[in-house]
Amino acid sequence: MTNFDRLLAKPLFLCSFRSFFLAAALYGVAPLLVWLGFLAAGTGLPDVPGGPIVWHAHELMFGFGLAAVAGFVLTAVPEFTVTAAFGRRMTFALLLCWVAARAAFWLSGVLGGAGTVLAALLNSGFMAAIVVLVAPRLWRDPERRHLSFLWGLAAMWLVVSGYHADVLRGLYPMRWVLAGVGVMMVLIVVAMSRVSMRIVNDALDAERLRREAEHGDVGERPRLPGEEDDELPAYRARPPRRNLAVFGIAAYTLAEFALPGSPIAGWVALAAAAAVLNLLNDWHVGRALLTRWAFLLYAVYWLMALGYGAIGLSLLGVAVAPSAGLHLLTVGAMGLSIFGVLCIAGRTHSGYELDTRPWVPVAALAIGVGALARAAAGLPGMPVAGLQAASVVAWTLGFGLVAIFLGTVFLRPRPDAGTGCEEVMEEAA
């Protein structure tokens, strides 16, 4: 066995999500520490076309964000389509491409035109590879139930390619990063509809057991005087509300791309916020919603709705900086949803039960505080520099805890009877 084969045999490459989720956790910390140094002490940043803000936005969206997306879809698509997992060599090649893309982008200013071209090829090529790998499986699925992933990934490929096309033409590329935020929100809605079905129904099952333990099975005894019929139905992520939210987000993304800063985009942003709030009606299942994992996912949609609401108000003339809403979407909705996926899918598909330790709510709260602090920096009269620094510190605390507590999970063998990427299994007798 060669050294390369020994490397691939390590648990980190057992499933695609392990290496990419670890990369996302680590990359949720490292560039933000560099950004904090820039904000607090004026330390230098990589010299990339577009300047510091473009570097920061690009790496948050297309570095950190797409590492998490890759880990999720490369594991979820084989499960959804009942096909074989992607191999270790494929995972390694994609991870190498992602790392090389990060290095090329950081060095693009130093390397000049050649570096810009290399960064474009690697970043666009990474997304192209993801689309090419999952497209046949999603398309050949007899019921084609998960094609929404394919359209979302193809849109992200277009956005990444458009960004680098603008850079190569000497144009300011931020419009494509903003479009990428919209595509990411759509992918979050699509992915969370799958994850939430299990999490919320598990919480409902636990609530039913709690009620039976306290009061007995209502269905097997006469109902007590004054006792209401509060039987808990199964939770369903209903397509009409989900599709309306996706449509609203897509409509705003296109409106802002075509008419940046216009009142029309502002009204559409408010419509997107309303559509996301409407989606939350599926979640109102009573006490079960207040459990750790269900409430975490519920909070993602609130941050998303608040983000589009703040953007809409800003574009309509209210004294709120557009960055307030934008960071509720990126730091808040994206950050918290990725945190949830790493904690839920990352652990269960590694053979572990969901984590009940205190670090989870501490990290989730830190990410939420980071989002609110960064949004508050866009309000009139607020201490902008202090709130921005506090936001970065809170975010890095949250994902630093992820790197510490989940990193060891991704680096270790499964502790259960599973041998691949399946969810936690009972130990073999």
KOLMI-428037 format. One record per residue (C-alpha): residue in three letters; x, y, z. Coordinates in steps of 0.25 Angstrom, whole numbers, plus 5000, padded with zeros to 4 digits. Each point is the difference from the previous one (the first is absolute). Example, Ala and Ser with C-alpha at 12.3 -4.5 7.8 and 13.67 -1.06 7.14 Angstrom:
2
ALA504949825031
SER500650144998
This chain:
429
MET500050005000
THR500650144996
ASN500050125009
PHE498950064992
ASP499149875002
ARG500350015015
LEU499650155000
LEU498749964993
ALA499749895009
LYS499950105012
PRO498650025006
LEU500050154994
PHE499849944986
LEU498949905004
CYS498950094995
SER500150134992
PHE499350085011
ARG501149975010
SER501150084993
PHE499250114995
PHE499250025013
LEU501450015007
ALA500550094990
ALA498750095002
ALA500250005015
LEU501550044999
TYR499750104989
GLY498950065008
VAL501150055010
ALA501350024992
PRO499650114990
LEU499150075011
LEU501250015009
VAL500850074988
TRP498850094998
LEU500050035015
GLY501450044999
PHE499750104989
LEU498850065007
ALA500750015014
ALA501450034996
GLY500050034985
THR500949884997
GLY500149974985
LEU499149914992
PRO500249924988
ASP500150104988
VAL498949954991
PRO499250074989
GLY498950085006
GLY500750025013
PRO499849965015
ILE498549995000
VAL499949924988
TRP501149905006
HIS499249995013
ALA498649984992
HIS500649904990
GLU500749915011
LEU498850005009
MET499049964988
PHE500949934990
GLY501049945010
PHE499349975013
GLY498649994994
LEU500349914989
ALA500949905008
ALA498749985009
VAL499249984987
ALA500949904994
GLY500149925012
PHE498450005001
VAL499749974986
LEU501149894998
THR499449925011
ALA498550044999
VAL499949974985
PRO500549855001
GLU499049985012
PHE498850074993
THR500249934987
VAL500449865006
THR501350004993
ALA501549975004
ALA500850105008
PHE501050084993
GLY501449935001
ARG501150055009
ARG500950044988
MET498950084994
THR499850075014
PHE501550025001
ALA500150064986
LEU498850105003
LEU500650045013
LEU501350034993
CYS499350084990
TRP499350085011
VAL501350035008
ALA500850044987
ALA498850094996
ARG500250075014
ALA501550014998
ALA499850054986
PHE499050115004
TRP500950055012
LEU501250014991
SER499250064988
GLY500550145002
VAL501549955002
LEU500049914988
GLY499350114991
GLY499349964987
ALA500449855001
GLY499549995014
THR498750064997
VAL499849904989
LEU500449895009
ALA499050045011
ALA498950014990
LEU500349864994
LEU500149935014
ASN498850075006
SER499149984988
GLY500649864998
PHE499649965014
MET498650034999
ALA499949944986
ALA500649875005
ILE498950005011
VAL498950024990
VAL500649904990
LEU500149895011
VAL498650025006
ALA499250034987
PRO499949864994
ARG499549945014
LEU499050115002
TRP499549994986
ARG499949854999
ASP499249995013
PRO498749944996
GLU499150105007
ARG501050124998
ARG499650055014
HIS501350075003
LEU500350084987
SER499950135008
PHE501449975005
LEU500549994986
TRP499450134995
GLY500550075013
LEU501449944998
ALA500050044985
ALA499650145004
MET501250015010
TRP500949954989
LEU499550124991
VAL500250105011
VAL501449955003
SER500350014985
GLY499450134999
TYR500850065011
HIS501349964994
ALA499650044986
ASP499850145006
VAL501350005006
LEU500749964987
ARG499350114993
GLY500550105011
LEU498650025006
TYR499650015014
PRO499449865003
MET499250025013
ARG498749994993
TRP500349854998
VAL500349985014
LEU498650065004
ALA499449914989
GLY500749885007
VAL499450045013
GLY498649984994
VAL500449874994
MET500549955014
MET498750045006
VAL499349924990
LEU500949885003
ILE499850025015
VAL498549994998
VAL500049884991
ALA501049935009
MET499350035013
SER498749954996
ARG500749865000
VAL500750025013
SER498850065007
MET499149884997
ARG500849915008
ILE500450105011
VAL498650065003
ASN499349864999
ASP501149955010
ALA499650115009
LEU498549974999
ASP500349855003
ALA500750045012
GLU498950105004
ARG498949894998
LEU500849905009
ARG500250115011
ARG498450025000
GLU499849855000
ALA500949995012
GLU499350125008
HIS498649974996
GLY499949874994
ASP499649974985
VAL498850094998
GLY499549914988
GLU499949885010
ARG499250075011
PRO498850095002
ARG500350154998
LEU500050075013
PRO499150125002
GLY500650134994
GLU501149924993
GLU500250054985
ASP500249924988
ASP501450034998
GLU500549884993
LEU501350044993
PRO500049974985
ALA501349974992
TYR500850124995
ARG500050024985
ALA500950104992
ARG498950034990
PRO500450034986
PRO499150124997
ARG500650085011
ARG501449964997
ASN499850034985
LEU499450135003
ALA501250045009
VAL501049954989
PHE499350084990
GLY500050135009
ILE501549985002
ALA500349984986
ALA499150124996
TYR500850095009
THR501349954996
LEU499750024985
ALA499450145003
GLU501250055008
PHE500949944989
ALA499350084989
LEU499650125008
PRO501050025011
GLY499550095011
SER498750034994
PRO498650015008
ILE499549884991
ALA501149915006
GLY499650055013
TRP498549964999
VAL500449874995
ALA500949985011
LEU498950025010
ALA499249904992
ALA501149905002
ALA500050035015
ALA498549985000
ALA500149874992
VAL501149955010
LEU499150035012
ASN498949934994
LEU500949884999
LEU500150005015
ASN498549975001
ASP500449854998
TRP500950015012
HIS499050045011
VAL499849865006
GLY500050045015
ARG501049975011
ALA500849914991
LEU500450124992
LEU500850055012
THR500949885000
ARG501550024997
TRP500149964986
ALA498650044995
PHE500250145006
LEU501350014993
LEU499549974987
TYR498850095002
ALA500950125004
VAL500749994986
TYR498750034993
TRP499750125010
LEU501450064997
MET499749984985
ALA498750075001
LEU500650115008
GLY501150024990
TYR499150014988
GLY499150105008
ALA501250095004
ILE500550004986
GLY498650044995
LEU499950115010
SER501350054996
LEU499850014986
LEU498650075002
GLY500850115008
VAL499949965014
ALA501350045008
VAL500649865000
ALA501349964992
PRO499849894990
SER501149935007
ALA499149975012
GLY499149914992
LEU501149944992
HIS500749965013
LEU498849945006
LEU499949914988
THR501549964999
VAL500550005015
GLY498649975005
ALA499249914991
MET501249944992
GLY500949985012
LEU499049945009
SER499449914990
ILE501449954997
PHE500349985015
GLY498749925001
VAL500449914988
LEU501449975005
CYS499449975014
ILE498849914995
ALA500549944987
GLY501450005004
ARG499949925013
THR498949914996
HIS500649954987
SER501349985007
GLY499349905009
TYR499850095012
GLU498750045007
LEU499650155000
ASP500950085010
THR499350045013
ARG501250075006
PRO499950155004
TRP501050054989
VAL498949984989
PRO499150115006
VAL501250095003
ALA500549994986
ALA498650024994
LEU499850125009
ALA501450064996
ILE499749994985
GLY498650075002
VAL500650115009
GLY501050024989
ALA498950024989
LEU499250095009
ALA501350085004
ARG500450024985
ALA498650044996
ALA499950105012
ALA501350074994
GLY499150044988
LEU499150085009
PRO500150155002
GLY500950055011
MET500549865004
PRO501549985003
VAL500349934986
ALA501549965003
GLY499749945013
LEU498849924995
GLN500749954988
ALA501249955009
ALA499049945010
SER499349934989
VAL501349934995
VAL500449965014
ALA498649935002
TRP500049934986
THR501449955002
LEU499749955014
GLY498849924995
PHE500749944988
GLY501349985009
LEU499149915009
VAL499549934988
ALA501549974995
ILE500349955014
PHE498949915003
LEU499649954986
GLY501450004994
THR500349885009
VAL498749934995
PHE500450014986
LEU501449955002
ARG499649885008
PRO499549874995
ARG498549975002
PRO499749955015
ASP498849924995
ALA499749884991
GLY499950094988
THR501149994989
GLY499750114990
CYS499250135000
GLU498749955006
GLU499450065013
VAL500349955014
MET499749855001
GLU499949915012
GLU501249925004
ALA500149864994
ALA499749905010
